[in-house]
């Protein structure tokens, strides 16, 4: 049984539904059940196309820098020698589609780093913790960028959708506790956000704003203020720009839950809005500004990889998943569900494979 609820706000309906199969009911029999999940794809907010900010502000909180190349144990990276190729697997928007077989296959593939771009499960903390514990079993170094489904609860999401500051603040209960529980369940995997990570002698990963929901407004602002000292989109842009400035090398790979604005305003654009008839650009403008700042500083953003806006779009068809612009490769990894059955009933598993070698980033889709 599927229970659908339509909430009309400012003349536009927002749809939620609950189902015994949870988030993947309409798409795949491969996804674990989540009996009380709310919403298979909670829509965000339509951007108002405000102009981009001016030059990056100063005085942002000190960025976090971690070197995940260091260490001699199994979590240290393999490709630490100058000139050696670096291989990265990227998995987008799991929505509970990740299991022990994925762990086995990814570890056996010999990747140097595995990246998850958020939305591990649905809206139940128990389901998210279960997926986090599976991720923790990976022997390969791992980064996890939390999405809008990771830590916020259903009422917080509803408040964001309805632009209700009162509901957002009322529902903002123990968000830190849920985020900390997810980080603990991930074990050796790094829960990342507003951070820099050195992954090769000539490459650093910059992780964007965590828990992004897309659109013009800052999602989950009370939580971001307490945890990161960020109270507005301007301050988020400033913090990302500070990370760009702190990067020690010339090359950056950007990882985020949602991609940047500026790459199209059609429903099938790489981060375009497919849930309103007027369409629009649903990328993050704080991230776009950080990319522009990197260009002004002479830093090369070799790639941007994110998810959030699912590849399969409403009304049929698929969005762009790959855009190349000004020497930067933009990739949307959110193929949902990422596990499905082929015509013979065999499970097919999706991820992106990146290869960094000799100053060049290459990417391909992998189906196992």
C-alpha positions as CSV (number, residue, x, y, z in Angstrom):
1,X,0.0,0.0,0.0
2,X,1.2,3.5,-0.9
3,X,-0.1,6.5,1.0
4,X,0.4,9.7,-1.0
5,X,0.0,13.2,0.5
6,X,-0.1,16.4,-1.5
7,X,0.7,19.7,0.3
8,X,-0.1,22.8,-1.6
9,X,2.2,25.7,-0.9
10,X,2.3,28.9,-3.0
11,X,0.1,27.3,-5.6
12,X,2.4,24.2,-6.2
13,X,1.8,20.7,-4.7
14,X,4.6,18.9,-2.9
15,X,4.2,15.1,-2.8
16,X,5.1,12.7,0.0
17,X,4.4,9.1,0.3
18,X,4.9,6.2,2.7
19,X,5.3,2.6,1.5
20,X,6.2,-0.8,3.0
21,X,9.1,-1.0,0.6
22,X,10.4,2.5,1.5
23,X,12.3,4.7,-0.8
24,X,12.9,2.2,-3.6
25,X,9.4,0.8,-3.9
26,X,8.7,2.3,-7.3
27,X,12.1,1.5,-8.7
28,X,13.8,-1.6,-7.6
29,X,13.2,-4.9,-5.7
30,X,16.9,-4.9,-4.7
31,X,16.6,-2.2,-2.1
32,X,16.2,-3.2,1.6
33,X,12.8,-2.5,3.1
34,X,12.3,0.6,5.2
35,X,8.8,0.2,6.6
36,X,8.2,3.7,7.9
37,X,10.1,5.7,5.4
38,X,8.5,9.0,4.5
39,X,9.0,10.3,1.0
40,X,10.8,8.6,-1.9
41,X,12.1,11.9,-3.3
42,X,11.4,15.0,-1.2
43,X,11.5,18.0,-3.4
44,X,13.4,21.0,-2.5
45,X,12.8,24.7,-3.2
46,X,12.6,26.6,-6.4
47,X,15.5,29.0,-6.8
48,X,14.7,32.6,-7.2
49,X,17.7,33.2,-9.5
50,X,19.3,35.8,-7.3
51,X,22.5,37.2,-8.7
52,X,25.7,35.6,-7.6
53,X,27.6,37.1,-4.7
54,X,30.4,39.5,-5.1
55,X,34.1,38.8,-4.2
56,X,34.5,36.1,-1.5
57,X,34.2,37.4,2.0
58,X,37.0,37.2,4.5
59,X,36.9,36.1,8.0
60,X,35.3,32.7,7.5
61,X,35.8,30.0,10.1
62,X,39.1,28.1,9.8
63,X,38.8,25.2,7.3
64,X,39.4,21.6,8.1
65,X,42.3,19.9,6.4
66,X,42.9,16.2,6.6
67,X,45.6,14.1,5.0
68,X,44.1,10.7,4.2
69,X,47.2,9.6,2.3
70,X,49.1,9.2,5.6
71,X,49.2,6.0,7.6
72,X,50.7,2.6,7.0
73,X,47.6,0.5,7.7
74,X,44.9,-0.7,5.3
75,X,43.2,2.8,5.4
76,X,46.2,4.5,4.0
77,X,46.1,5.3,0.3
78,X,48.1,3.2,-2.2
79,X,48.9,5.8,-4.7
80,X,51.2,8.1,-2.8
81,X,54.2,8.1,-5.1
82,X,54.6,11.1,-7.5
83,X,53.2,10.2,-10.9
84,X,51.2,7.2,-9.8
85,X,47.6,7.0,-11.0
86,X,44.9,7.6,-8.4
87,X,41.7,5.6,-8.8
88,X,38.5,6.8,-7.1
89,X,35.0,5.1,-7.0
90,X,32.1,7.5,-6.5
91,X,28.6,6.3,-5.4
92,X,25.7,8.6,-5.5
93,X,22.5,8.7,-3.5
94,X,22.3,5.2,-2.1
95,X,18.8,5.4,-0.6
96,X,19.5,2.1,1.1
97,X,20.9,0.4,-2.0
98,X,24.2,-0.8,-0.7
99,X,25.2,-4.1,0.8
100,X,28.0,-6.5,1.7
101,X,28.4,-7.6,-1.9
102,X,29.1,-3.9,-2.8
103,X,31.8,-3.9,-0.1
104,X,33.4,-7.1,-1.5
105,X,33.4,-5.8,-5.1
106,X,34.7,-2.3,-4.3
107,X,37.5,-3.6,-2.1
108,X,38.5,-6.2,-4.7
109,X,38.6,-3.6,-7.5
110,X,41.7,-2.0,-6.0
111,X,40.4,1.6,-5.7
112,X,42.6,4.0,-3.8
113,X,39.6,5.9,-2.4
114,X,35.8,5.5,-2.3
115,X,33.5,8.5,-2.1
116,X,29.8,8.6,-1.2
117,X,28.0,11.8,-2.1
118,X,25.1,11.5,0.4
119,X,21.6,10.3,1.1
120,X,22.7,6.9,2.5
121,X,19.1,5.8,3.2
122,X,15.8,7.4,3.9
123,X,14.5,9.4,6.9
124,X,14.8,6.8,9.6
125,X,18.0,7.1,11.6
126,X,18.0,3.3,12.1
127,X,18.1,2.7,8.4
128,X,20.9,5.3,7.8
129,X,22.9,3.7,10.7
130,X,22.5,0.3,9.1
131,X,23.9,1.5,5.8
132,X,26.7,3.4,7.6
133,X,27.7,0.2,9.4
134,X,28.0,-1.6,6.0
135,X,30.2,1.2,4.7
136,X,32.4,0.9,7.8
137,X,33.3,-2.6,6.6
138,X,35.2,-1.2,3.6
139,X,39.0,-1.7,3.8
140,X,39.6,1.1,1.2
141,X,39.9,4.7,2.5
142,X,36.4,6.3,2.3
143,X,34.9,9.7,2.3
144,X,31.1,10.3,3.0
145,X,29.4,13.6,2.2
146,X,26.1,13.8,4.2
147,X,23.0,14.6,2.1
148,X,19.7,16.2,3.0
149,X,18.4,12.7,4.1
150,X,21.4,12.2,6.5
151,X,20.7,13.5,10.0
152,X,17.7,15.8,9.4
153,X,14.3,14.4,10.2
154,X,11.1,14.4,8.2
155,X,9.6,17.5,9.9
156,X,12.8,19.4,9.3
157,X,12.6,18.5,5.6
158,X,8.9,19.6,5.5
159,X,9.8,22.9,7.1
160,X,12.5,23.5,4.5
161,X,10.0,22.7,1.7
162,X,7.4,25.0,3.1
163,X,9.9,27.8,3.8
164,X,8.7,27.7,7.4
165,X,11.4,29.0,9.8
166,X,9.1,28.2,12.7
167,X,8.7,24.6,11.7
168,X,12.4,24.3,10.9
169,X,13.5,25.5,14.3
170,X,10.7,23.5,16.1
171,X,11.8,20.3,14.4
172,X,15.5,20.9,14.9
173,X,15.9,18.5,17.8
174,X,19.1,16.5,18.5
175,X,20.3,16.9,14.9
176,X,23.9,16.9,16.2
177,X,23.2,13.6,18.0
178,X,21.9,12.0,14.8
179,X,24.9,13.3,12.8
180,X,27.3,12.1,15.5
181,X,25.7,8.7,15.5
182,X,26.1,8.4,11.8
183,X,29.8,9.4,12.1
184,X,30.3,6.8,14.8
185,X,28.6,4.1,12.7
186,X,30.8,4.9,9.7
187,X,33.8,3.8,11.8
188,X,37.1,4.5,9.9
189,X,35.2,6.2,7.0
190,X,35.5,10.1,7.1
191,X,32.2,12.0,7.4
192,X,33.2,15.1,5.5
193,X,31.9,18.6,4.9
194,X,33.5,22.1,4.5
195,X,36.8,20.3,4.4
196,X,40.0,19.6,2.5
197,X,41.5,16.2,2.0
198,X,44.9,15.4,0.5
199,X,44.6,12.3,-1.7
200,X,47.7,12.5,-3.9
201,X,50.9,14.6,-4.1
202,X,49.3,16.8,-6.8
203,X,45.6,16.6,-5.9
204,X,43.3,17.7,-3.0
205,X,39.6,17.0,-2.5
206,X,37.5,19.9,-1.5
207,X,34.2,18.8,0.1
208,X,31.3,21.3,-0.2
209,X,28.4,22.2,2.1
210,X,27.0,19.2,3.9
211,X,23.3,18.4,3.9
212,X,22.5,20.5,0.8
213,X,19.0,20.5,-0.4
214,X,19.5,22.6,-3.5
215,X,18.0,26.0,-4.4
216,X,18.7,29.5,-3.2
217,X,18.2,29.2,0.6
218,X,20.5,27.7,3.1
219,X,19.0,24.3,4.2
220,X,19.0,23.3,7.9
221,X,20.4,26.7,8.9
222,X,20.1,26.2,12.7
223,X,22.2,23.0,12.6
224,X,24.8,24.5,10.2
225,X,25.1,27.5,12.5
226,X,25.8,25.4,15.6
227,X,28.1,22.9,13.9
228,X,29.9,25.0,11.3
229,X,29.2,28.6,12.3
230,X,27.4,29.2,9.0
231,X,24.2,31.2,9.1
232,X,23.6,32.3,5.5
233,X,24.4,31.4,1.9
234,X,26.9,34.2,1.9
235,X,28.8,32.8,4.9
236,X,28.7,29.3,3.3
237,X,30.3,30.8,0.1
238,X,32.9,32.5,2.2
239,X,33.8,29.3,4.0
240,X,34.2,27.4,0.7
241,X,36.3,30.2,-0.7
242,X,38.5,30.0,2.4
243,X,39.0,26.3,1.7
244,X,40.0,27.2,-1.9
245,X,42.6,29.7,-0.6
246,X,44.0,27.1,1.9
247,X,44.5,24.4,-0.8
248,X,48.2,23.9,-1.1
249,X,48.4,22.6,-4.6
250,X,47.2,23.8,-8.0
251,X,44.6,21.0,-8.5
252,X,41.3,20.5,-6.8
253,X,38.6,17.8,-7.1
254,X,35.3,19.0,-5.6
255,X,32.9,16.6,-4.0
256,X,29.5,17.7,-2.8
257,X,25.9,16.4,-2.2
258,X,24.4,18.8,-4.7
259,X,26.2,20.3,-7.7
260,X,26.9,24.0,-8.4
261,X,24.5,26.4,-10.1
262,X,25.3,27.9,-13.5
263,X,25.1,24.7,-15.6
264,X,21.6,24.9,-17.0
265,X,18.0,25.8,-16.0
266,X,16.1,23.0,-17.9
267,X,14.5,20.0,-16.3
268,X,17.2,17.8,-17.9
269,X,20.1,20.0,-17.0
270,X,22.7,18.3,-14.9
271,X,21.4,19.9,-11.7
272,X,18.2,21.4,-13.2
273,X,14.8,21.4,-11.5
274,X,12.4,18.7,-12.8
275,X,9.6,19.0,-10.3
276,X,8.2,22.4,-11.3
277,X,6.7,23.2,-14.7
278,X,8.8,26.4,-14.9
279,X,11.9,24.3,-14.4
280,X,15.0,26.3,-13.2
281,X,18.6,26.0,-12.0
282,X,18.7,24.0,-8.8
283,X,22.4,24.0,-8.2
284,X,24.2,25.5,-5.2
285,X,25.3,29.1,-5.8
286,X,27.8,29.0,-2.9
287,X,29.6,26.2,-4.7
288,X,29.5,28.0,-8.0
289,X,31.1,31.1,-6.3
290,X,33.8,28.9,-4.8
291,X,34.6,27.5,-8.3
292,X,34.8,31.1,-9.7
293,X,37.1,32.0,-6.8
294,X,39.4,29.1,-7.6
295,X,39.7,30.3,-11.2
296,X,40.6,33.8,-10.1
297,X,43.4,32.3,-7.9
298,X,44.7,30.3,-10.7
299,X,43.7,26.9,-9.2
300,X,42.5,24.2,-11.5
301,X,39.3,22.5,-10.5
302,X,39.7,19.3,-12.4
303,X,36.3,17.9,-11.6
304,X,33.1,18.4,-9.6
305,X,31.2,15.2,-8.6
306,X,27.8,15.4,-6.8
307,X,24.4,13.9,-6.8
308,X,21.0,14.9,-5.2
309,X,19.2,15.6,-8.4
310,X,18.4,12.1,-9.6
311,X,19.3,11.1,-13.1
312,X,15.9,9.7,-13.9
313,X,13.7,12.8,-14.1
314,X,10.0,13.3,-13.4
315,X,7.8,13.1,-16.5
316,X,10.2,10.6,-18.2
317,X,13.7,10.7,-19.6
318,X,17.0,11.3,-18.0
319,X,19.1,14.4,-17.2
320,X,22.6,15.2,-18.3
321,X,25.2,13.4,-16.2
322,X,28.3,14.8,-17.7
323,X,29.3,18.3,-18.6
324,X,32.7,19.7,-19.6
325,X,33.3,23.4,-19.2
326,X,36.5,25.5,-19.1
327,X,38.7,22.5,-18.3
328,X,36.4,21.1,-15.5
329,X,34.5,17.8,-15.7
330,X,31.1,17.9,-14.0
331,X,29.5,14.6,-13.1
332,X,26.2,13.7,-11.5
333,X,26.4,10.3,-9.8
334,X,22.8,10.1,-8.6
335,X,21.5,7.1,-10.6
336,X,18.6,6.0,-8.4
337,X,18.2,3.2,-7.7
338,X,21.8,2.3,-8.0
339,X,21.0,-1.4,-7.9
340,X,18.4,-2.9,-10.2
341,X,17.6,-6.2,-11.9
342,X,18.3,-6.7,-15.6
343,X,16.0,-8.7,-17.9
344,X,17.5,-11.9,-16.6
345,X,16.9,-11.0,-13.0
346,X,20.6,-10.4,-12.3
347,X,21.4,-7.5,-10.0
348,X,23.2,-4.6,-11.7
349,X,25.2,-2.2,-9.5
350,X,26.2,1.3,-10.5
351,X,29.1,3.6,-9.6
352,X,31.5,6.1,-11.3
353,X,35.1,5.3,-11.7
354,X,37.6,8.3,-11.7
355,X,41.2,8.1,-12.7
356,X,43.7,10.9,-11.9
357,X,47.0,10.6,-13.8
358,X,49.5,13.0,-15.3
359,X,47.3,16.0,-14.5
360,X,44.3,14.6,-16.2
361,X,41.0,13.4,-14.7
362,X,39.1,10.7,-16.6
363,X,35.7,9.2,-15.6
364,X,33.4,6.4,-16.7
365,X,30.3,4.6,-15.5
366,X,30.7,1.1,-14.1
367,X,28.0,-1.5,-14.1
368,X,28.7,-4.7,-12.2
